[in-house]
Amino acid sequence: MIGEVILPWPVKELSPNARVHWAVKAAATKSARTNAGWATKAAGIPKLPSMPLKLTVTYNPPSRRKLDGDNLISRLKPAFDGIADAIGVDDSKFKIEPPIRAEPVKHGAVKITLEVA
């Protein structure tokens, strides 16, 4: 395992089903990308050589409500970009595993585990 990045629950404006003004979505995207980059650096994950990486997403939803795993992955796209920026690996090298649902926590959280593929 290379490391784990812990992120807050992605905002609803990043959902592919959200109908928001383009500027609102752009601001949410920029914020999520920046925050994921900083969280990756804070987790101590260094710059890596370009290589295939397996990303496992474990999510703690904010409620027991049913969620669409594909929608969650779409909401995390800016976070994946931020991680890619921080480690210096193009996100085309990421193999993203199907998300794993964990117990709900207040406000929700997402853990992204990076491993060599």
N, C-alpha and C positions, 0 to 999 in steps of 0.2 A: 504494500500500500504506500502510495506517495503522500497522501494527506487527506484531511477532511475540511470542508468549508461549510460553516454554519451561516445560514442566511435567514432573514425574516420572511414571513409569508409574502408571496408576490402580490402586489396591489391589483385590484380588479381592472384597472385601466389597461393592463397588459394582456388581458384575456382576448382571444380572437373573437369572442362573442360581444365584447364591449363596443358600444356605439358612442365614442367620445371624439371630441375635436382633435384633429391631427396634432396640434401643439401640446395638448394635454398628454396624449400618448407619447409624443417625442420626449417630453420632460420626464415622464415615468420611466421610459426606456433608458434615458441617459443616467438617471439616478440609480436604477437597478444595476446597470453596467458598472458604474463607478463604485457603488457599494460592494459588489461582488469582487471587483479587483482588489479593493482594500481588505476585504475579508480574507481573500486568498493570501495576500502578503502577511496579514496578521496571523494566519494559521501556520506561517513559516514555510510555505511551499515555494521553493526557489524556481528560477528560470530553468527550463528543461530543454533538452535537445528535441528537435521535431521527431515525434514518434507517436504511434497509435496509443490512445489512452481510453480506458474504460471508465465511464462515469456512472455511478450508482446513486440514484436520487431516493432518499428516504424522507418522507414528509410526515409531519405531525400537523394535521389540519386544525383549524381553529374551532371546529365543531364536529359532531358525529354525522353531519349531513353527507349524503353521497356526493362524490366528486368524480369528474372525468379525468383520468390520468393523462390522456393526450392533451387536454386543455392545460393541465398543470405544466407539462413539458413545454408547451407553447409560451406560457407565461414566463418560463425560466430562460427563454432564448437570450434576452439581454444579460442575464447572469452568466450564462455559458460564455458569451462574448467577453465579459469582464474577466472571467477566469482565464480565458485564452490570452487576453492582453497581458495579464499579470505573469503568466508562466512562459509566454513567448512561443506558444504552440498554436498553430492555426486550428480553429474549431472544426475544420473538416476532418481532423484526425481523431475526433471524439466518437466513441461508440457509446451511445447513451442507452443504458439498460431500462427496461420497464420500471416505472416508479414503484416503490414499496411503501405501503401505508402503515404508519405506526399510530400509537395512541394520540388522541387529540390533546393539544396543550393550549393554554390561553394565548390568543393572538396568532397561533400557528407558527411553524418553523420548518425549514428545509435543510437537510444535511446532504451535501454532495461529496461522495467519496471518489477520489481519483486513484486509479491503479494502472499499471502498465498492462496494455491489452495483450 
